[in-house]
Amino acid sequence: MTTATLTLAAPLPSRILAWMHERFPFANALLFFILYLTTAAVARAGEGALSLSLADLAGCLVTWSFFLLLRVFDEHKDYALDCQNHPQRVLQSGLISLNHLKVLGVLAVAAQLGYSLWLDQGIGQVTLSWLALMVWTCLMGKEFFVGEWLNKHLTWYAVSHMLVMPLVVFWLANLALPEVTLSIELKAMMLLAFISGFCFEITRKTKGTDEERDTVESYSRIFGTQGSAWVVLALVSAMLACQLWLLWLLAGTPSLWTLIILGAFYCLALRQVWRFMDTPTAALREKNEAVVALDMLAGYAVVIGVSVSQQGVSLLWWGV
């Protein structure tokens, strides 16, 4: 059953899945899994532990649940505006309600808190890092109680919301290695996550000239289409610099294969954004998002590869 033919008579799970397909596709789980695995590898590298183990499957799922929670928060925060701009969506058309999403949010919170408490065997650093993350997440949900001002200053909006990424990374590092220390490698990972998230956010809200709308804010309306694209190029370059710095911290001078992979995806991103600058359409904006996401994933994958080659992998469920 497609979203277009879905009705209130359909089973609730089908309607929830339709919402997820539309607003939180399962394909996005790959990025969240890789973010966790990269953080785990970096955190353990500083402690001389094995990079990855089968136990990290649970960490991947809990990470996915956190980003699901962020989507639920956003759906509540933007509901009125989305009803105006996107009345055809599953939520806005009434096929599911905000109360249904609240249940998903509660389940996600229960999974995160329960797993953190279990790892701590009580309240410890894992749980406290999750609590700090949740405080910032709730403030984001309330737009720091200055929502009207933030919506008029989109750059500060992005900065305030992307500051959640270092907190996410610290919590994920604790999931992977409870009582982890805040090493220079982990700080570099936090910076990479912040820059990567900021880069994708600016890319996502740099619109083509054929899709600009007065009721939808975008960075291209603030900086101009060309100016916003140049900001994306600067952030892609900053992301590459941070990737190289992290690799150097982990294993010294990056090897030729890492430079080839990072360089190839960096050039792919540059080429695509330049194409968009020449012809700023919605279709090319979507390709911008795809290549920037691939650039992010490639960087994380290379970090995982380097960490595994340095430390190794355990096939035991709770192997150390």
Contacts in CASP RR format, 6 or more apart in sequence:
PFRMAT RR
TARGET T0000
AUTHOR 0000-0000-0000
METHOD contacts of the structure
MODEL  1
MTTATLTLAAPLPSRILAWMHERFPFANALLFFILYLTTAAVARAGEGAL
SLSLADLAGCLVTWSFFLLLRVFDEHKDYALDCQNHPQRVLQSGLISLNH
LKVLGVLAVAAQLGYSLWLDQGIGQVTLSWLALMVWTCLMGKEFFVGEWL
NKHLTWYAVSHMLVMPLVVFWLANLALPEVTLSIELKAMMLLAFISGFCF
EITRKTKGTDEERDTVESYSRIFGTQGSAWVVLALVSAMLACQLWLLWLL
AGTPSLWTLIILGAFYCLALRQVWRFMDTPTAALREKNEAVVALDMLAGY
AVVIGVSVSQQGVSLLWWGV
1 10 0 8 1.000
1 14 0 8 1.000
1 18 0 8 1.000
3 18 0 8 1.000
3 21 0 8 1.000
3 22 0 8 1.000
3 90 0 8 1.000
6 14 0 8 1.000
6 15 0 8 1.000
6 18 0 8 1.000
6 90 0 8 1.000
6 95 0 8 1.000
7 95 0 8 1.000
8 15 0 8 1.000
8 94 0 8 1.000
8 95 0 8 1.000
10 95 0 8 1.000
12 96 0 8 1.000
12 100 0 8 1.000
15 90 0 8 1.000
15 95 0 8 1.000
15 96 0 8 1.000
15 100 0 8 1.000
16 96 0 8 1.000
16 100 0 8 1.000
16 104 0 8 1.000
18 90 0 8 1.000
18 95 0 8 1.000
19 90 0 8 1.000
19 91 0 8 1.000
19 95 0 8 1.000
19 96 0 8 1.000
19 101 0 8 1.000
20 26 0 8 1.000
22 89 0 8 1.000
22 90 0 8 1.000
23 71 0 8 1.000
23 75 0 8 1.000
23 89 0 8 1.000
23 90 0 8 1.000
23 91 0 8 1.000
24 67 0 8 1.000
24 68 0 8 1.000
24 71 0 8 1.000
28 67 0 8 1.000
29 60 0 8 1.000
29 64 0 8 1.000
30 297 0 8 1.000
31 293 0 8 1.000
31 296 0 8 1.000
31 297 0 8 1.000
32 60 0 8 1.000
32 63 0 8 1.000
32 64 0 8 1.000
32 66 0 8 1.000
32 67 0 8 1.000
33 60 0 8 1.000
33 63 0 8 1.000
33 64 0 8 1.000
34 297 0 8 1.000
34 300 0 8 1.000
34 301 0 8 1.000
34 304 0 8 1.000
35 63 0 8 1.000
35 168 0 8 1.000
35 169 0 8 1.000
35 172 0 8 1.000
35 193 0 8 1.000
35 300 0 8 1.000
36 56 0 8 1.000
36 59 0 8 1.000
36 60 0 8 1.000
36 63 0 8 1.000
36 172 0 8 1.000
36 175 0 8 1.000
36 176 0 8 1.000
37 52 0 8 1.000
37 56 0 8 1.000
37 60 0 8 1.000
37 300 0 8 1.000
37 304 0 8 1.000
38 189 0 8 1.000
38 300 0 8 1.000
38 301 0 8 1.000
38 303 0 8 1.000
38 304 0 8 1.000
39 169 0 8 1.000
39 172 0 8 1.000
39 173 0 8 1.000
39 176 0 8 1.000
39 186 0 8 1.000
39 189 0 8 1.000
39 193 0 8 1.000
40 51 0 8 1.000
40 52 0 8 1.000
40 56 0 8 1.000
40 59 0 8 1.000
40 172 0 8 1.000
40 173 0 8 1.000
40 175 0 8 1.000
40 176 0 8 1.000
40 177 0 8 1.000
41 51 0 8 1.000
41 52 0 8 1.000
41 303 0 8 1.000
41 304 0 8 1.000
41 305 0 8 1.000
41 307 0 8 1.000
41 308 0 8 1.000
41 311 0 8 1.000
42 173 0 8 1.000
42 185 0 8 1.000
42 186 0 8 1.000
42 188 0 8 1.000
42 189 0 8 1.000
42 246 0 8 1.000
42 250 0 8 1.000
42 303 0 8 1.000
42 307 0 8 1.000
43 172 0 8 1.000
43 173 0 8 1.000
43 176 0 8 1.000
43 177 0 8 1.000
43 180 0 8 1.000
43 183 0 8 1.000
43 185 0 8 1.000
43 186 0 8 1.000
43 189 0 8 1.000
44 50 0 8 1.000
44 51 0 8 1.000
44 176 0 8 1.000
44 177 0 8 1.000
44 307 0 8 1.000
44 311 0 8 1.000
45 51 0 8 1.000
45 185 0 8 1.000
45 250 0 8 1.000
45 307 0 8 1.000
45 310 0 8 1.000
45 311 0 8 1.000
46 181 0 8 1.000
46 183 0 8 1.000
46 185 0 8 1.000
46 186 0 8 1.000
47 177 0 8 1.000
47 180 0 8 1.000
47 181 0 8 1.000
48 311 0 8 1.000
49 177 0 8 1.000
49 311 0 8 1.000
49 320 0 8 1.000
50 311 0 8 1.000
50 312 0 8 1.000
50 313 0 8 1.000
50 314 0 8 1.000
50 319 0 8 1.000
50 320 0 8 1.000
51 304 0 8 1.000
51 307 0 8 1.000
51 308 0 8 1.000
51 310 0 8 1.000
51 311 0 8 1.000
51 312 0 8 1.000
51 313 0 8 1.000
52 304 0 8 1.000
52 308 0 8 1.000
52 312 0 8 1.000
52 313 0 8 1.000
52 314 0 8 1.000
53 313 0 8 1.000
53 314 0 8 1.000
53 315 0 8 1.000
53 316 0 8 1.000
53 317 0 8 1.000
53 318 0 8 1.000
53 319 0 8 1.000
53 320 0 8 1.000
54 314 0 8 1.000
54 315 0 8 1.000
54 316 0 8 1.000
54 317 0 8 1.000
54 319 0 8 1.000
55 317 0 8 1.000
55 318 0 8 1.000
55 319 0 8 1.000
56 176 0 8 1.000
58 115 0 8 1.000
59 115 0 8 1.000
59 172 0 8 1.000
59 175 0 8 1.000
59 176 0 8 1.000
61 111 0 8 1.000
62 111 0 8 1.000
62 112 0 8 1.000
62 115 0 8 1.000
62 175 0 8 1.000
63 172 0 8 1.000
63 175 0 8 1.000
65 107 0 8 1.000
65 108 0 8 1.000
65 111 0 8 1.000
65 112 0 8 1.000
66 108 0 8 1.000
66 112 0 8 1.000
66 133 0 8 1.000
66 168 0 8 1.000
68 104 0 8 1.000
68 105 0 8 1.000
68 108 0 8 1.000
69 105 0 8 1.000
69 108 0 8 1.000
69 109 0 8 1.000
69 112 0 8 1.000
69 137 0 8 1.000
70 137 0 8 1.000
70 140 0 8 1.000
70 164 0 8 1.000
72 101 0 8 1.000
72 102 0 8 1.000
72 104 0 8 1.000
72 105 0 8 1.000
72 108 0 8 1.000
73 137 0 8 1.000
73 140 0 8 1.000
73 141 0 8 1.000
74 141 0 8 1.000
75 82 0 8 1.000
75 91 0 8 1.000
75 98 0 8 1.000
75 101 0 8 1.000
76 98 0 8 1.000
76 101 0 8 1.000
76 141 0 8 1.000
77 141 0 8 1.000
77 143 0 8 1.000
79 91 0 8 1.000
79 92 0 8 1.000
79 98 0 8 1.000
81 215 0 8 1.000
82 89 0 8 1.000
82 91 0 8 1.000
82 92 0 8 1.000
83 92 0 8 1.000
84 215 0 8 1.000
85 213 0 8 1.000
85 215 0 8 1.000
85 216 0 8 1.000
86 92 0 8 1.000
87 93 0 8 1.000
90 96 0 8 1.000
91 97 0 8 1.000
91 98 0 8 1.000
91 101 0 8 1.000
109 134 0 8 1.000
112 130 0 8 1.000
113 127 0 8 1.000
113 130 0 8 1.000
115 175 0 8 1.000
116 126 0 8 1.000
116 127 0 8 1.000
116 129 0 8 1.000
116 130 0 8 1.000
116 171 0 8 1.000
116 174 0 8 1.000
116 175 0 8 1.000
117 123 0 8 1.000
117 126 0 8 1.000
117 127 0 8 1.000
119 126 0 8 1.000
119 174 0 8 1.000
119 175 0 8 1.000
119 178 0 8 1.000
120 126 0 8 1.000
120 127 0 8 1.000
120 178 0 8 1.000
124 178 0 8 1.000
125 174 0 8 1.000
125 178 0 8 1.000
125 179 0 8 1.000
125 180 0 8 1.000
126 171 0 8 1.000
126 174 0 8 1.000
126 175 0 8 1.000
126 178 0 8 1.000
129 167 0 8 1.000
129 170 0 8 1.000
129 171 0 8 1.000
129 174 0 8 1.000
130 171 0 8 1.000
130 174 0 8 1.000
132 167 0 8 1.000
132 170 0 8 1.000
132 171 0 8 1.000
133 164 0 8 1.000
133 167 0 8 1.000
133 168 0 8 1.000
133 170 0 8 1.000
133 171 0 8 1.000
136 163 0 8 1.000
136 164 0 8 1.000
136 167 0 8 1.000
137 164 0 8 1.000
139 145 0 8 1.000
140 160 0 8 1.000
140 161 0 8 1.000
140 164 0 8 1.000
143 150 0 8 1.000
143 151 0 8 1.000
143 157 0 8 1.000
144 150 0 8 1.000
144 160 0 8 1.000
150 156 0 8 1.000
150 157 0 8 1.000
150 160 0 8 1.000
151 157 0 8 1.000
151 217 0 8 1.000
154 205 0 8 1.000
154 217 0 8 1.000
154 218 0 8 1.000
154 219 0 8 1.000
154 222 0 8 1.000
155 219 0 8 1.000
155 222 0 8 1.000
158 198 0 8 1.000
158 201 0 8 1.000
158 202 0 8 1.000
158 205 0 8 1.000
159 198 0 8 1.000
161 201 0 8 1.000
162 194 0 8 1.000
162 197 0 8 1.000
162 198 0 8 1.000
162 201 0 8 1.000
163 194 0 8 1.000
165 190 0 8 1.000
165 193 0 8 1.000
165 194 0 8 1.000
165 196 0 8 1.000
165 197 0 8 1.000
166 190 0 8 1.000
166 191 0 8 1.000
166 193 0 8 1.000
166 194 0 8 1.000
168 193 0 8 1.000
169 186 0 8 1.000
169 189 0 8 1.000
169 190 0 8 1.000
169 193 0 8 1.000
170 182 0 8 1.000
170 186 0 8 1.000
170 190 0 8 1.000
173 180 0 8 1.000
173 186 0 8 1.000
173 189 0 8 1.000
174 180 0 8 1.000
180 186 0 8 1.000
184 249 0 8 1.000
185 246 0 8 1.000
185 249 0 8 1.000
185 250 0 8 1.000
188 242 0 8 1.000
188 245 0 8 1.000
188 246 0 8 1.000
188 249 0 8 1.000
189 246 0 8 1.000
189 303 0 8 1.000
191 242 0 8 1.000
192 239 0 8 1.000
192 242 0 8 1.000
192 243 0 8 1.000
192 246 0 8 1.000
195 235 0 8 1.000
195 238 0 8 1.000
195 239 0 8 1.000
195 242 0 8 1.000
196 239 0 8 1.000
196 296 0 8 1.000
197 296 0 8 1.000
198 235 0 8 1.000
199 232 0 8 1.000
199 235 0 8 1.000
199 236 0 8 1.000
199 238 0 8 1.000
199 239 0 8 1.000
199 292 0 8 1.000
199 296 0 8 1.000
200 289 0 8 1.000
200 292 0 8 1.000
200 293 0 8 1.000
200 296 0 8 1.000
202 219 0 8 1.000
202 228 0 8 1.000
202 231 0 8 1.000
202 232 0 8 1.000
202 235 0 8 1.000
203 232 0 8 1.000
203 288 0 8 1.000
203 289 0 8 1.000
203 292 0 8 1.000
204 289 0 8 1.000
205 217 0 8 1.000
205 218 0 8 1.000
205 219 0 8 1.000
205 220 0 8 1.000
206 218 0 8 1.000
206 219 0 8 1.000
206 220 0 8 1.000
206 225 0 8 1.000
206 228 0 8 1.000
206 229 0 8 1.000
206 231 0 8 1.000
206 232 0 8 1.000
206 276 0 8 1.000
206 285 0 8 1.000
206 288 0 8 1.000
207 216 0 8 1.000
207 218 0 8 1.000
207 220 0 8 1.000
207 221 0 8 1.000
207 225 0 8 1.000
207 280 0 8 1.000
207 282 0 8 1.000
207 285 0 8 1.000
208 220 0 8 1.000
208 225 0 8 1.000
208 276 0 8 1.000
208 280 0 8 1.000
208 281 0 8 1.000
208 282 0 8 1.000
208 284 0 8 1.000
208 285 0 8 1.000
209 225 0 8 1.000
209 280 0 8 1.000
209 281 0 8 1.000
210 281 0 8 1.000
210 282 0 8 1.000
211 282 0 8 1.000
211 285 0 8 1.000
212 218 0 8 1.000
212 220 0 8 1.000
212 221 0 8 1.000
218 228 0 8 1.000
219 228 0 8 1.000
219 231 0 8 1.000
220 227 0 8 1.000
220 228 0 8 1.000
220 229 0 8 1.000
220 280 0 8 1.000
222 228 0 8 1.000
223 230 0 8 1.000
223 231 0 8 1.000
225 277 0 8 1.000
225 280 0 8 1.000
226 277 0 8 1.000
229 273 0 8 1.000
229 276 0 8 1.000
229 277 0 8 1.000
229 280 0 8 1.000
232 273 0 8 1.000
232 288 0 8 1.000
232 292 0 8 1.000
233 270 0 8 1.000
233 273 0 8 1.000
236 266 0 8 1.000
236 269 0 8 1.000
236 270 0 8 1.000
236 273 0 8 1.000
236 292 0 8 1.000
236 295 0 8 1.000
237 266 0 8 1.000
239 295 0 8 1.000
239 296 0 8 1.000
240 262 0 8 1.000
240 263 0 8 1.000
240 266 0 8 1.000
243 262 0 8 1.000
243 299 0 8 1.000
243 302 0 8 1.000
243 303 0 8 1.000
244 254 0 8 1.000
244 262 0 8 1.000
246 303 0 8 1.000
247 254 0 8 1.000
247 258 0 8 1.000
247 302 0 8 1.000
247 303 0 8 1.000
247 306 0 8 1.000
248 254 0 8 1.000
250 303 0 8 1.000
250 306 0 8 1.000
250 307 0 8 1.000
250 310 0 8 1.000
251 306 0 8 1.000
251 309 0 8 1.000
251 310 0 8 1.000
254 262 0 8 1.000
254 306 0 8 1.000
255 306 0 8 1.000
258 302 0 8 1.000
258 306 0 8 1.000
261 298 0 8 1.000
261 299 0 8 1.000
261 301 0 8 1.000
261 302 0 8 1.000
262 298 0 8 1.000
262 299 0 8 1.000
262 302 0 8 1.000
264 298 0 8 1.000
265 291 0 8 1.000
265 294 0 8 1.000
265 295 0 8 1.000
265 298 0 8 1.000
265 299 0 8 1.000
266 295 0 8 1.000
268 291 0 8 1.000
268 294 0 8 1.000
268 295 0 8 1.000
269 291 0 8 1.000
269 292 0 8 1.000
269 294 0 8 1.000
269 295 0 8 1.000
272 284 0 8 1.000
272 287 0 8 1.000
272 288 0 8 1.000
272 291 0 8 1.000
273 288 0 8 1.000
273 291 0 8 1.000
275 284 0 8 1.000
275 287 0 8 1.000
276 284 0 8 1.000
276 285 0 8 1.000
276 287 0 8 1.000
276 288 0 8 1.000
314 320 0 8 1.000
END
